[in-house]
Amino acid sequence: MREPENIRQLVALGIDYIGFIFYPPSKRFVESIEQDTLNELPKELKRTGVFVDASKEEILQRIPHFGLNALQLHGTESPELCGELKRSGLEIIKAFGVDENFDFEILKPYEGKVDYFLFDTKTKQHGGSGLTFDWRLLDNYKLETPYLLSGGLDENNIFEALELDDARFYGLDLNSRFEISPALKDIEKLKSVIHKLKGIPA
């Protein structure tokens, strides 16, 4: 997110997390947002910084202005770095791109060093592709760490995703399929889906 009015409209829907992408090659990259807009965000909302292979110093530099309390890491960040950031009081979401060749064994060193995994569709883009992966692959996930699901979720398949019978399935990361343009969310589309998810009458 980066447009002030779009942020206000989104927050009014009662979301749990809001993402700010600090990966310069991304078309959703945000350098700064007006402090007044950030000050309006509810205290309970998790302000999530999205990074790709940034240094610990670069990550920590972003925290004060945005008031980040969660990090979503989409690169090759090590378990050691994740653990250091987690010990500093930040909620850590470590993203992995999944395809039929993904080896879930590589997640073991991250157990205890992250709060959540995020399973996205494997592409060269580090997320935001709008593509889904075969969710049956999650049958191969044997660890205890809860996870979020991402990758091509839209108003048509999101309820299919919710049929996953897994107590570790924590949440949904909604992004590209709910955009009008990069970093600009379609509020009406999101409102419809969120109301259905929460059982709110249309």
C-alpha positions in Angstrom: 0.0 0.0 0.0 1.1 3.6 -0.6 -1.9 5.8 -1.6 -3.2 7.6 1.5 -7.0 7.5 0.7 -6.7 3.9 -0.5 -5.0 3.0 2.8 -7.9 4.7 4.8 -10.5 2.8 2.8 -8.7 -0.5 3.3 -8.2 -0.1 7.0 -12.0 0.6 7.4 -12.6 -3.0 6.2 -11.1 -4.4 9.4 -8.0 -6.0 8.0 -5.4 -7.5 10.3 -2.2 -6.7 8.4 -1.1 -3.9 6.0 1.9 -4.3 3.8 4.5 -1.8 2.6 7.0 -3.1 0.0 10.6 -1.9 0.3 12.0 -3.9 -2.6 13.0 -1.2 -5.2 12.5 -3.4 -8.3 8.9 -4.0 -7.3 6.2 -2.0 -9.1 4.6 -1.7 -5.6 7.7 -0.2 -4.0 7.1 2.6 -1.5 9.7 5.0 -0.4 7.7 7.1 2.1 4.2 7.8 3.2 2.9 10.9 5.0 3.2 10.6 8.7 -0.4 11.8 9.2 -1.6 8.8 7.2 0.5 6.4 9.3 -0.7 8.0 12.5 -4.3 7.2 11.6 -3.6 3.5 11.5 -5.2 1.5 14.3 -2.8 0.4 17.0 -3.8 -3.3 16.6 -3.1 -3.3 12.9 0.1 -5.1 12.0 2.3 -2.8 9.9 4.3 -5.2 7.8 7.5 -4.3 5.9 8.1 -6.5 2.9 11.8 -7.0 2.0 13.9 -9.1 -0.4 17.4 -9.8 0.7 17.8 -6.5 2.6 20.5 -6.2 5.2 19.5 -6.1 8.9 20.6 -2.4 9.0 18.4 -1.5 6.0 15.4 -3.3 7.6 15.9 -1.6 10.9 16.2 1.8 9.3 12.7 1.5 7.8 11.0 0.7 11.2 10.7 4.2 12.8 9.0 6.1 10.0 6.4 3.3 9.2 6.1 2.0 12.8 6.7 -1.5 11.5 5.9 -4.4 13.9 6.0 -7.2 11.4 8.4 -8.2 8.6 7.6 -10.4 5.5 10.9 -11.6 4.1 10.8 -12.9 0.5 14.5 -13.5 -0.3 17.1 -15.9 0.8 17.2 -14.5 4.4 19.0 -16.9 6.7 17.5 -18.5 9.8 20.1 -16.6 11.8 18.9 -13.2 10.5 15.3 -14.2 11.0 16.1 -15.2 14.6 17.9 -11.9 15.3 15.0 -9.8 14.0 12.5 -11.9 15.9 14.4 -11.4 19.1 14.2 -7.6 18.6 10.5 -7.9 19.1 9.3 -8.0 15.4 6.8 -10.6 14.1 8.6 -12.5 11.4 6.8 -14.0 8.3 9.3 -15.9 6.0 8.0 -16.4 2.5 8.8 -19.3 0.3 7.8 -19.9 -3.3 6.3 -23.3 -3.8 6.1 -25.5 -6.8 6.1 -29.3 -7.4 9.9 -29.4 -6.8 9.8 -27.5 -3.5 11.6 -29.4 -0.7 9.8 -28.6 2.6 12.8 -29.9 4.5 14.6 -26.6 3.9 12.1 -25.0 6.3 13.4 -26.9 9.4 16.2 -24.5 10.3 13.6 -21.7 10.5 11.5 -23.5 13.1 11.4 -21.3 16.2 13.1 -18.4 14.4 10.0 -17.2 12.6 6.4 -16.7 13.7 4.8 -17.8 10.4 5.7 -19.1 7.0 4.1 -17.7 3.9 3.6 -20.1 1.0 3.4 -18.3 -2.3 3.7 -19.4 -5.9 7.3 -19.9 -7.0 8.2 -17.3 -9.7 11.1 -15.0 -10.5 9.2 -12.1 -9.2 9.4 -12.7 -5.4 5.6 -12.7 -5.1 2.8 -10.6 -6.6 2.5 -12.8 -9.7 -1.2 -13.4 -9.4 -0.6 -17.2 -9.9 -1.7 -20.0 -7.7 0.2 -23.2 -6.8 -1.2 -26.6 -6.2 -2.4 -26.4 -2.6 -2.3 -30.2 -2.4 1.5 -29.8 -2.1 0.9 -28.5 1.5 0.3 -32.2 2.5 4.1 -32.4 2.5 4.5 -29.7 5.2 5.2 -31.5 8.5 6.4 -28.7 10.8 4.5 -26.9 13.6 5.0 -23.3 12.5 1.7 -21.8 11.3 1.5 -20.4 7.8 -0.3 -17.9 5.6 -1.3 -18.7 2.0 -0.6 -16.4 -0.9 -0.4 -16.5 -4.7 -3.3 -15.8 -7.0 -6.0 -15.6 -4.4 -9.2 -14.0 -5.7 -12.9 -13.7 -5.0 -13.5 -17.0 -6.9 -10.9 -19.3 -5.3 -10.5 -17.8 -1.8 -13.3 -19.9 -0.3 -11.8 -23.0 -1.9 -8.6 -22.2 -0.1 -10.4 -21.9 3.2 -11.4 -25.6 2.8 -7.8 -26.6 3.7 -8.3 -28.7 6.8 -5.1 -27.7 8.7 -4.9 -26.1 12.1 -1.6 -24.5 11.1 -3.3 -22.5 8.3 -3.3 -19.0 9.9 -4.4 -16.5 7.3 -4.6 -15.2 3.7 -2.4 -12.7 1.9 -4.5 -10.8 -0.6 -2.7 -8.7 -3.1 -2.4 -8.6 -6.9 -5.9 -10.1 -7.8 -7.5 -7.3 -5.7 -5.6 -4.4 -7.3 -6.8 -1.8 -9.8 -3.1 -1.1 -10.5 0.1 -1.9 -8.6 -0.3 -0.9 -4.9 -3.8 0.4 -5.5 -6.5 -1.9 -4.0 -10.0 -2.5 -5.4 -11.8 -1.6 -2.2 -15.3 -2.8 -3.4 -13.9 -6.2 -4.4 -12.1 -6.6 -1.1 -15.1 -5.4 0.9 -17.3 -8.0 -0.7 -14.8 -10.8 0.1 -14.0 -9.7 3.6 -17.6 -9.4 4.5 -18.2 -12.9 3.3 -15.2 -14.2 5.2 -16.5 -12.5 8.4 -20.1 -13.5 7.8 -21.3 -9.9 7.5 -24.5 -9.6 5.4 -24.1 -7.8 2.0 
